[in-house]
Amino acid sequence: MKLDLLYEVDNPRPWNGPHPYGQRAGEQRAFYDAIDQLKVADKVGFNTAWFVEHHFREGRSHNPAPEVLIGALTQATENLRLGFGVTLLPFGFTHPARVAEKVATADVLSRGRVEWGTGRSTPMEQTAFHVDRAKSRLEWEEAIQIIVKMWEDEYFEWDSPTFNFPRRMVTPKPYQDPHPPCWMAATSDDSAAIAGSKGLGLLSFSIMQPLEKMRAHIAAYREAQKTAVPVTRVHTNKVAAYTLVHCAETKEKAIDNGIWASVGWWYQNIAQFTLDWELPHLNQAEQDVMFPLLQPLMAGDIPIEHFDQADMIIVGTPEECFNKLKHYADLGVDQLICYSQFGYLQNDSIKRSIELLGKEVLPELEKYAVKRD
């Protein structure tokens, strides 16, 4: 199992600073710190760094333009693969030609280090961009087909009931031939099976769910891969899953770094966001399932000790982190995505965590013989 990183560019309140909009100081520092941290990751053996595209997500994600950050990193790193995690493909978000152009440009500048994740987003963002939620999955799939054809064909044109494009040469073409590997973000067994059936890599997570749930998620994906009809010419059969990760020399040092306050903030923020923005768009059955889970988190009743003991988060010394990471490898995760820049953790402690994971944990993972059922 390889180790990746995930960046949303967190910027928790309080937003203090001399500027009238106090969040700007924190936003700017978070971007600068991310580049600083990724330079370390590039040197200590991390595989891929993934960058979200999220809009209007106060506090937890201030990174609406991952192509800009990836562009900077093409020149600041040499070894890391750089993942769009993900580009939002329903047509209301971005014209497919713009996606093809920006992803290919990043691939050229990085000399072929781009991974291309795709997704549809959630109601909060969809409604702001006037995306028709009922059509979003069909638009997502059609956009993938359009974009890869823009990369593969010298001149491209398209005429369908939902999308029309005149004959044009879309430039640049990707560095990787025929194009970067394609992934899909999935949050349920059904969506994981869709990713598998289309020959796409699976981007998953272990947030607020036991690892056994992830086992079922991966099983649905692997089963669908057996009869996959790839939607692109690059068939990807890999699972990448993310969770919160922090490594320190001792558990006491991790606590001093503010890990539990940061974990608490992260879960409370995502619960509040979901209740405020996403729950109203779900049907009653979905609300009945989610509300009891989220209400305690919103109130600050976060079972951090359970999350830690159940390995739903990975916190501890290099040895403790390795023992937790083994469980993900055994589940069938090919790339564990470490969400390391979150909450109130400071730049130096995040860089040290990345360094310890790269120098002390990765070598042990490389020697570990995976145990599968």
Secondary structure, DSSP 8 states (H G I E B T S, - for coil): -EEEEEE-----S---SSSSSTHHHHHHHHHHHHHHHHHHHHHHT--EEEE----SBTTTB--S-HHHHHHHHHHH-SS-EEEEEEEE-STTT--HHHHHHHHHHHHHHTTS-EEEEEE---HHHHHHTT--GGGHHHHHHHHHHHHHHHHH-SSEEEE-SS-EEEEE------SSSS---EEEE--SHHHHHHHHHTT-EEEEE-TTS-HHHHHHHHHHHHHHHTT---SSSS----EEEEEEEEE-SSHHHHHHTTHHHHHHHHHHHHHHHIIIIIGGGS-HHHHHHHHHHHHHHHTT---HHHHHHTTSSEEESHHHHHHHHHHHHHHT-SEEEEE-S-TT--HHHHHHHHHHIIIIIHHHHHH------
